Amino acid sequence: MVVGRIKAEVRPLRLIECRVVEQSLNVFLQDDWHVRVFDGSGAVRNSTDIHVGDSLLCTLDRPGRHVGIPVTETIAEF
């Protein structure tokens, strides 16, 4: 037996788009103070404090992660 669920939530999101060498990257982050990333100098930044032109640290990996953990389920974003 297969059991599944669908959870629909309305949350403000930020689309972060950037280039690393010759590769384009993008990620959706929840626009909330408790969602954090590292800036180019390694300091912690809240997603609410990210602005156009800021430098952020990233790692190249396969798509499909939730809170940093790989997700093997089907992901449908719309």
C-alpha positions, 0 to 999 in steps of 0.5 A: 500500500502506498500512502502519500500526502500533499501539503499546500502552504502560502509562504513568501519566497525569494528566488535567488539566481546567480552564476558560478563560473559558466553555470547558472544556478537558482534556488527558492528560499523562504523569505523569513529571518530564520532562513540563513545562508553564508555570504561571500566572506562566510558570515551568516545572513538571514534570507531577508537581508539578501540584496541584488549584487550580494555575494553568497557561498554555494555548492554545486550539487544535484537538485532536490534538497530540503533543509540540506538533505537530498530528497528522492521523492518526486518534486512538483513545483508550480 
